[in-house]
């Protein structure tokens, strides 16, 4: 299942972790990176590992946001949390394909050590650095584990030395628009889920709904939340409506009845194979 909502949860907050399953988020990202101060990282690993072990029945997928491969923390993170069999690893700030190759080797070793099926642990990554954006084209075929891709404007802004990531009208600067669009493109090329980045104004529901609606029209199938109040909106916006599901089913049926034809007529419109592909994808998203 492609999660619609991914909620960041600080790995050093037992209270917020305990609340996680009740938020309705389809995936929780237990963060050991930016949300955890340097002095608290060791303790956060233990908290996350204990949390993973306690969640025998998981109402949501559990992902762990580890520290970047350029830090001394990554192997420590994996060595502690992999025993808890996370559903996936959220891999920040990759520079190129070589980072995914190295991560794959690390994960395979820890899977063997912990009696986990090789290749079971998926990877989601975020393009949020200048060097990562330049090499993003390498990500599409970098690792069979890589199943989702998103983008980030906050770390990217810091990386390029910007004081903000938006213009006077509140629109992202072109750099971030390009990064977002390329992330969507690379996700499609690599048969990954494209996940839209955060809406930092977590109290502005109108803005969040507008961002979700646009993202879904563009091809994103989920969005990251930074606050529990955003989850319900994201889930609703990325859920196909009954009318959309019914129409998609009719498109599929029309092609099935067409005896292999490449085009069909439906409701006075001519449809071809891209329409069939879109209809099938929507039905998969709807769990049909």
N, C-alpha and C positions, 0 to 999 in steps of 0.2 A: 504493500500500500504506500502511495505517495502521501506523506503527511502534508496537510494544508498549513498547519501552524507549528512553528518551532519557537519555544519560549526559552530565553536565556535565564538561567538560575545560578546565582553565585555559589560556587562550590564550598565556600566556608560558612554558609548560613544554613544551619540545620532547620531553622524555622521555615525558611523559604523552600527548602527541599521538601520538607514534610507537606507543605501546601501544594506543591507542584501538581500531583495527580488530580487535585480537585479543580484546577483552573480550566480544564477542558482542552488543554493543548495536546495535540496529537504526537508531539515530540518535545522532550525536554532536553536542553543543551546545558549540561552541568559544567559550569565554567571554572577552569583552573588558571586561566590566563589573565586578561585585563581586569576582570572583576575581583581578583584576589591580590592583595598586597604581597610584596616579596617575602616579608617575614612570616606570612601566614600560609604559604604554598604547601609546605610539608603537612601541616595540619589539615588543610583543605583536601589533599589527596586521600588522607585517611577517612575523612568525613564522606567523601564521594564513594570511596570503596565500600564503606559500611552501608551506605544508602543503596548502592547497586545490589549488594548481597541481600538486603532486606526486601527487595522488590521481586519476589518470586512470581507474583501475578502482576504484570505490567499493563496498566490501562493506557500508557503512552510509551512510545519508543524512548529509550534513554541513550543519549549521545554524550560524550565527554569532550569538551573543548580543552585540548591540551595546549601546552606552550609551544612556540615556534621551534623549528628544528635548529635554528641558530642559537638557541639558548641552552644552558646546561640542564634545563628542567625536563625536556621531552622524555628521555628514557626513564627518569624517575617517575614521571606521571604514568607512563605505560606500565612500568613494573608493578605499580601499586593497584591501578584501576582495572587492569585486564582480567584479574581473577574474578571480578564481578560480572564478566561477560556483557559489556556494554553493547548496545545494538550498533553503535557506530562511533567513530572518532571525528570530531570537528577539528580540522587541521588549518590553523591560521598562517597567514603570510608566507605561502609557498613562493619560491623564486623561479622554479622551473620543474621540468619533468623529473630531474634527478632527485628532488625532494620527495616526490611520491614513490619513486623506486626505493629509496632508503626507508621510508615509512612502511612500505609493504614488507620489506625484509624484517623490520622490527616487529610488526604485527604478527607475521608468520611465526617468529621465534616465540613470542609470548602466547600465541594460540597453542603451539605445541606444548609449551611449559604448563599451560593451564587446562589441557585436555579439551580445547575448543577446536571445532572443525576448521581446518585451514581455509582461509578465504572468507569465513563467516562475517568477520568484522568489516563493516562498510566504512567508507570515508566520505565526508562532506567537507568542502573547502571554500575559502573565501578569498577573493582577489581584492587586496587592500594595500598593496605597495606598488611603487613605481616599477621595480624590477619584475614583480609578479605580473603586472599588467602587460609589460613588454613581451613576456614569455607565455602569456596566457594561451596562445595557440597550441602550445605543447601539452596542455592539460587534457585535451580531448581523448588522447590515447595513452596517457601516462600510466594508468593503473586500472586494472579490472575492478578494483575495490571502489574507485571513485564513482559515486552514485548521485551526487548532488553538488551544485555549485551556486554560490551567491557572491555578492559584492559588498564592499564597505567604503563609505566616504570619509569616515572619521579618521581612521588610521592613514588613509591615503592622503588626506589633507595635511596631516602632521609630517608625512614622509616627504611631500613636495615643498614644505615650508609655508603653506597657506595659513592665513589667519582665520579663515572660515571656508565652508564648502558650498555656500549658496550666494546668489547675487541679491541685489536690493529688492527684487520681487519675490524672493524666496525660492527660486528655481536653482537646482544644482548647476554648478559650473559645467562647461562642456566636458572637461576632463572626466567628471564622474558620470555624466550621461554616456560618454563613450565606453567607460569601464562597465557600466550597467548593461549596455547593449551588447558588448562583446561577451560578457558573461552568459547572456541568454543564447547567443550564437554558439559559443563553445559548448554549452550544455546540450544543445540540440545536436551538434556534431558528434558529441561523445555519448549520446543516448543517456544523458543524465537528467535529473530533475532540476529545473531552473527555479531557484528560490529568490524572491525579491528581498532586498535589504530592509533595514529597520525604518520605521517612522519614529523619529526622535521625539516628536511632540506627542507624547503618549496620552495627554489629556484631550487632544483634539480629535474627536471621533469622526467628524466630517472630513478632515484631511486624510485620516487613515482609510476611510471608505473610498475616497477618491483615488488614493494610491493603489489600493487593492483592485479596484475596478479597472484602472488603466493597466496594471501589471497583468491581470488575467487576460485582458484583450490582447496584450502583446505576446503572451505565451508562457508567462510564469504560472506555476501551479501551486505556489505557496508563498508564505512570507514569514519573516522572523519577527517575533514580538519581544519587546524589552520590558513589558509590564503585563501582569495577568489580565488587566482590563481590556487589553487589545485582542485577546485570544478569540473571544466570541465573534467579534467583527470579522476577523481574518477567516475563521472557519465558515462563517455565513457567506462571505464574499467569494470564496474560492469553491463553494459547493454549487454544482450545476443545478439550475432550477428544474422543476418538473417539466416545464414547457421545452427547455433545452434538451432534456433527456428524451422526451417523447419525439421531438423532431430528429434528433440524432438516430434514434431507433428506426424511424421511418426512412432516413437516408440509407442506412445499412440494409434495410429490407428492400428498398427500391433497387439497389445494386444487386442484391441476391436474386431478385426476380428478373433481372435484365439479362440473365444468361451469359455473363462474361463481357457485356458491353462496357466500354470505357466512359460513356456518358449516359445519363438518364435525365428524364424530365420529372420535376416534382414541384407542385404548386406554381406552375407557370415559369419555372426557372430551369435552366440547363445546369446540371451538376456533373463534374468530372472527378477523377480519382483523388485529387487533393481534398475535395469535400468529403469523400469517403474516409480518408485518413483522419481528417478532423473529427468526424462523427465517431469513429472508433476510439480515438483518443479521449474524447469527452465521456464516452461510456465507461472506459477504464477508470477515469477520474471519479466517476460516479459509483464505481464498484459494481457495474453491471456486466 
